[in-house]
Amino acid sequence: MQAFEATSHYFDQAARLLDLSENIRTLLITPDREVRVEVVIEMDSGRLGNFLGYRVQHDNSRGPFKGGLRYHPKVDDDEARSLASLMTWKTALVDIPFGGAKGGINCDPTALSKAEMERLTRRFTEKIHDVIGPVKDIPAPDMGTDAQVMAWIMNEYGKYAGFTPAVVTGKPVELHGSAGREAATGYGVAIVAREMLGRMGRTIGGSTFAIQGFGNVGSFTARFLAKEGAKIVAVSDAYGGLRNPEGIDVEALAHHVSTARKVVGFEGARPCSNEELMRSEVDVLIPAALGGVFDRAAAEAVRARLIVEAANGPTWPEADEVFNARGIPVVPDILANAGGVIVSYFEWVQNLQNFRWPLEQVQREEEKKLVDAFHDIHDLATRKKLSMRTAAFYRAIARVGRAHALAGI
């Protein structure tokens, strides 16, 4: 099963409950536009580098398209299509005035110099500048991209449209970015975990966590959880994993990663495999890396009491069925990791207003959005006897469908 097929499966589960006609279901699931471009740059060696870039714009019935740009060897049109669809449902679920988009470049950013990254980003922006913009489509950072990449996009786009900071979000704070944006997704994951644990009669303090992925999202999630008294007993990244039943010193690990660029080699925990981490007997398991990590076999091996999806699309449908059958609650990605797009919305608003919010206001407003959305979905799931995922899609699809109906098709 491919990524977009899996996303469509979850869409169909909720759409059937809404009794949508086949025509409306097709309208809501089909992307509005798909762009594929060849991006050719001169490499530092003097040879030509040929890359493929993608931008899928799924739905803009509730506002401009919105979604990240990913630089990764696995980027392709199917992945972009799936993630763009998830962004549509995510923005609707937390009720911000955006649609969904996604894209990126098929490349290995770790194999590119900073100069090559800049040339690649500027050339890609040149290729897609006519389909993005502050009232059209607003990109943001994703895997393999960061605030610096967004700054290059803003600057390159400005050559065509003039000073337009609202064209992208996730920019450096010094270049019209927002306080709290870098940590926003991880902060949101911690908030949602707190709320779900509360519904289960538990608190973050005293609960045990395993986190797969220690990049931007995973590391900030771990930091916020640790501040609330969580015991982080296992973490991993692309190079390996660590385990310490007594709890890992997250700040010390973050300092290690800042220089070593990987968790391997940290002296405050013993090495472990990714498979061992995923089978950890913990209160909360948080996948915070690539999608598609839970297939049926992996789901059957899980020993956690709760899963909070910090990554996009980490659970295949057959794994979701296993979790439901085993009674393991899953907080879905379109809710759990929505903090990033919420603060992107705040950044966009600040750019349009030429005004800056303090960090305290950003985090307060992010928390309110997430808490309201969580309790709405949890109550809906309880009332209709649905999984959290189906309830989330149900609410999001209803809002997008209503927007189409009100605007006229």
N, C-alpha and C positions, 0 to 999 in steps of 0.2 A: 504494500500500500504506500502511495506517495503522500507527501505532506498535504497537498490541497485536497486530496481525496479524504484524508483523515479529518480535516477541518470541515469539509462538506458533510461528513458523517455526523459530526456533532451538531451542525446546523440543522440537518434533516430531523434529528431526534427531537429538537425543540420546535421546529416548524410544523411537524405533524400535530403537536399539541395545540398549536395556534390555528389549526385547520385552514392553512393557507392554500390557495389554489396553486396548481402546477405552474401557471404563468407567473404568479407573484413570486413563488419560490425561485424560479429561474431568474427573474429580475434581480432578486436580492443577492443571489450567490454569484452571479456572473460579473467579473470585473468590468469597469467602465472603459478602461484603456490599458494596454500593455505596450511598453516601449522597450525595445532592445537595440542597443547601439554598440558599434565597434569603437573601442578607445585605443588609439595608437599613440605611443609616446616614445621619445628617445631615451633609452636607458643610460645609466652612467657609463656603461662600457662602450657606448656608441651604437650598439645594435638597436633595432626596433623592437618594442614590446607591444604585443597585440593582446588586448583584453576585451571581454564582453561585459557590458554594463546593462542593468535592468532597472526599470521603474514601472511598477504595477499600481494603477490607481483603481481602487475597488469600488468605492461608493462615496458620493459627496452630497447626499440628500440633506444631511444635518450640518454641513459646513465644509470648509476646504479639506482636501485630502491631507492626511497626516501620517507620518511613519518614518522609521529609521532607514539609514543606508548602511549596509553591511559589506565589509570587505573580507571575503573568506573564500577558500578554494571550493566550497560546496554551494556557493551562490549560483542559482539558476532560475529559470522562469517559474518552475513549479514551486520552489521554496518561496519566491517573492509573491506569487499568487496566494499561497496559503497565509503568509504573514500579513499581507495586505487585508485579506478577509478578516483575520483575527483583530487587526487594528480597527476595522469598522465596528465590530461588536464591542471591543474594549472601550472606545470613545463613547459609544452609545450607553454602555453599561454604567459608566461613571458620570454620564450626563454632561459632557463637555461638547461644545459646538464644532466638532470636527468629523470628518469621514475617515476612511482608512486607505493607506498606501504603504508600500514597502519597496525596497530595491537594494541595489548595491553593485559591486563589481566582483567578478570571479577572479580572485588573485590571492596571493599569500602575502599579507602585509608585513610579516616578519622577515620576508626575503627582499623587501624593498627598502632603499635608503629614504631618508626624509625628503630629499630632493625629488626622488622618483614618486613618492607618495603625493607630493604637492603637484607635480606635473600631471599625474594620473587624475587627481581630483579636479584640477582646473579644466583639463580636457573633457572629462565626463560632464562637468557643469556646463561647459560650452555646448555639448551635445544635447543636453536636456533643458537648457535654460528657458525655452519657450513653453514648457509644460509645468514648470514650478513657479512659485511666487507666493507672496503673503496672503493672497485671497484665492489661490489656485491649489497649491500643494506645498507643504512645509516639511522638508526633510529634517532629520535629527540623527544623533549618533546611534550606532548599534555595534555589534561585534566587529572589532577591527578598525573602528573609527572613533574619533574623540572630538574634544572641543577644538583642537587645532584644525582638524579636517573641516569642521563647520565654519571656522573663521576663513579658510581658503574659499569655501563655497560662497559665503557672503561677499567676499571681496571680488571674486570672479563674476558673480551675478550682478554686482554693482556696476560692472563695466557696460552692462546692457540696460539696466533699469535705474541706475543712480543709487544713492544711499538707501538701502532697504534691509535693515537688520532683521526684520520679521520674516525674511525668506527662509531662515533656518532657526532651529532652537538647539540648545545644548552648546552654545557658544561660550568662549571664555568670559568670565564675569567682567574682565577689563574691556571686553569688546561687545558690550550690550547683552551679555548673558544674564542669567538669573542666579542669585544666591540659592544654594540648595539643589540646583539641578543635577550636579554630578552624583550626589548621594540619593537622589529622589527615589529611584526604583528600589534600592535596598532598604531605605527608610520605610517605604510603603509595604514591602514584604514583611518587615518586622511588625508593623501596625496590624496588618491583616492576620499574621500568626497570633498576635496578642488577642485579637478579638475572637478568633476561632477557639483558641485555648480557653478563653473565658466562657464560651458557650459549652465547653466540655468540662467546666468546673475546675480548670487549672489556671496557672499563671506562667509567665515566661520565667520568672525566678524559680529555680529548682527544676525546670524542665530540661531535658537533654535534646541536643540537636546534632544532626549530621548534614553537612552542606556540600553538595557536589558542584564544584566550580568556585574559584576564588579570584575571579576577575572583578570588574567594577561592581556588578550586582551582588555577587556572593560575598565579597569582602565587606562592603558596606552593610549588608544584612547581618553578617556576623558581628560587626562592631556594635550596631544598634542593639542587637539581642544581648550581647555580652554586658552592655551598660545596664540592662534591665535584670541582670542576674542569671542569664541563661548559661548552661554548661555546654559549650561547643566541644563535642567529643571526637568528631571526625570531619576533615575537610579534604578536598582533592582538587586537582587541576589537570590539564592535559598531560602533565609529565608524571603524575603519581599522586599518592594520597598520604595522609597522616592520621594517626589515631592516638588518643590519650583519654582513657576512661575517667581520669580525674579532671579533665577539662583542659583545653588548649588556651594559652595566653594569646588572644586574638591580636592585640596591639603589637606584641613581640613578633608574631607571625607576619603581620602586615609590614613591619619594618624589615624583616628578612626578605619578603617578596619584593620590596622596593629596590633592593640591590641584586638579589639572585634571580629575579623575574620568574620564580616558580616556588612552590611550597616545599619541594624536595630539598632535603638538606637541613631543614629546621630541626634544632636540637631539642625542642620542647615536646616532642611526640615521636612515636615510632612509625616507621613506614607501613603503609597498608595499600592494598590494591583498590581500584575503583569499585570492583565487584564486592569487596569486603565492606566498603563504606555503604554501598546501596543495601546491604543486608544487615546493617547495624540495628541493634535493638535499642531504639531511641523513641522519645516521644514525638519528635518532628523530623521528617526527612525533607530537605529542600533541594530539589534539582535546580541549579542556577547556571547551567552551561548550555550545551547544544540541545536541540530538540530531539525527539524520538529515542529517549534513553530507556523508556519503559515499554518493553514488549510483554507478551504473555508470561514468558519464563521469568523475566525480571520482576514482574508484578507479583508472581506467586512466591518469590523469594523475599519480598519486602517484609521486614519485621517492625517497621515503624507504626505508631498509632495514628499518625496524621501526616498528610503530604501537602505541602504548600508549593505550588508551581511558580518559582521565580523565573524559570526559563520559558521561552515561547515554544509551545507544542511539544512538551517532553513526553506526553503519554499517548501511545497509539490506542485506537478504540478497543482492541482486544484486551489490552492492559486495563483500560478503564472499566471494562466489564468485570475483570478479576477483582479490582479494588471495591467495586460496588457489591459484588457477591461476598467478599470477605468483611464487609462493613468498615473498611478503612476510608474515612472521609478525605476528599481531595478538594482543596481550594484551587479553582482553575486559574490558569495563567491570565485570562482576560480580566480577572479581578486582582489576583495576587501581585502582578507586576505592573499594574496600571499607574503607580505613583510617578513613573517617568513621564508618561504623556500628560498627566495632570499638571506637573510642574512645567512641562513644555508649553502647555496652554497658558500658564501664568507668565512665562517668559514672553510668549507671543503678545499677550495683552499689554505687558509692560513696554514692549517695543512699539506697539501701535500708539500707546499713550505717551511715549517718551518720558516714562516715569519708572522709578526703581523701588521695589518692595524690599523691606528688611527680611533677613532669614527667618525671624520668628513668625512673621506674617505668612511667608511661603509655607513653612512647615505646619502652621496652624490650619491653613486653608487646605493643604494636602490631606492632613489627617481627617478633617471634617468630611471631605469628599469620599475618602476611602471607608471611613466608619459608616457613613450613611449608606453607601452602596453595599457594604458587607451585610449590614443588618437587614436591608431590603431583600437581598438575595437569600440570606439564610432563612428569613421568615417565609419567603415565597417557597423555598425548597421544603420547609417543614410543613407548610399548609397544603401544598399539592403533592407531598410525598415524592419529591424529585431529588436527584443528586444536585449538588451545588453547581456542577458544570451545566447541566440541563437547565436549571433555573436561571443561570447567568445568560445563557444563549436565549432563553425564552424572553427575558426582559429586554435584552438588546435588540433582538429581531423585531419585537413589538414596537419599539421606539423608532427603528429605521423604517419599518413598514408604514407606520403612522405618518412619518415625515413625507414619504413618497405619496401617500394618499392625499395628504393635505395640500401638497404642492401641485399635484396633478401629474399624471404619467404621460 
